[in-house]
Amino acid sequence: MATTIRRAVIPAAGLGSRLLPLTKATPKEMLPVGDRPVIEHTVRELVASGITDITIVVSGGKSLIQEHFRPNPALVDQLRADGKAAYADAVQEVGELSRRGHITYLDQHGPYGNGTPVLNAARNFGDEPMLVLWPDDVFVADVPRAQQLMTAYQATNSPVLALMPMAPADAPRYGVPIVKEDLGSGSLRITGLVEKPTVDEAPSGYAAIGGYVITPGIIDELREQTKRWYEHRRGEIYLTDAINTYAATRAVYGQVIDGTWYDTGNPLAYLTAQFAAGLSHPEYGTHLRRFAQEFGTA
């Protein structure tokens, strides 16, 4: 029987260079989508999925993330004293996320690459599987993406990658899985990922979209990569490389996620996510839709 997943890693040490100069002083993870920073969407998704131990891997200049989630009883009390109960409740509830998710922070150390923060966090996790979610993705789904990945892991007892269908022209933007077998209900046995293939070379019609269940075997592959890096000091440590090495001899699965994905890692994607969040807001959506219609006819 598969081990219950309790832990998750959010790598948040990146520079956000594709969003400069917006991210020169503000961490990309703290840019708002709707009425909350983008990383809060990820934390809420994990907490809603039953994760009880969240490690956020950070670098210098990311103290705003800690400040955002840190409880602030003095501010809550001041807001209540001023008769601003709704604001007080909102601030208190964000602070409560830190307790419910048992959020801890870890400074990133080691070679460049998105595999390094995963390996940093895994040192505290023993032999448990973990979720890895990027902090610049927003998913809107009836069942949280994290929960869909956890359910797929329970069924397979193997590493799982989040997938979504893609237009063929988008293949050069993503890692594209090599599908060995379609098992139904969105579950695919895969044998690896091809990073940013040409349209003609894409091995399937799916994109890997940055959500993973990582098992100890993949952590072992990351350790081996890192050991070789220190011997030769070349390249970066990529999670995809570890998954591909693992998948060459052992089972790896993809789970097609039921929901809508918003990537906020580049200016157009960020504006799209922000606009979509505004349109769906219960208070502001009607006004924004009317404004968009009027603007379109101006």
Sequence and secondary structure as in RCSB ss.txt:
>XXXX:A:sequence
MATTIRRAVIPAAGLGSRLLPLTKATPKEMLPVGDRPVIEHTVRELVASGITDITIVVSGGKSLIQEHFRPNPAL
VDQLRADGKAAYADAVQEVGELSRRGHITYLDQHGPYGNGTPVLNAARNFGDEPMLVLWPDDVFVADVPRAQQLM
TAYQATNSPVLALMPMAPADAPRYGVPIVKEDLGSGSLRITGLVEKPTVDEAPSGYAAIGGYVITPGIIDELREQ
TKRWYEHRRGEIYLTDAINTYAATRAVYGQVIDGTWYDTGNPLAYLTAQFAAGLSHPEYGTHLRRFAQEFGTA
>XXXX:A:secstr
      EEEEEE    GGGTTTTTTS GGGSEETTEEHHHHHHHHHHHTT  EEEEEE TT HHHHHHHS  HHH
HHHHHHTT HHHHHHHHHHHHHHHHTTEEEEE  SSSSTHHHHHHHHTTTTT  EEEE TTEEEE SS HHHHHH
HHHHHHSS EEEEEE  GGGGGGSEEEEEEEEEETTEEEEEEEEES  TTT SSSEEEEEEEEE HHHHHHHHHH
HHHHHHH  S   HHHHHHHHHTTS EEEEE  SEEEE SSHHHHHHHHHHHHHH TTTHHHHHHHHHHHHH 
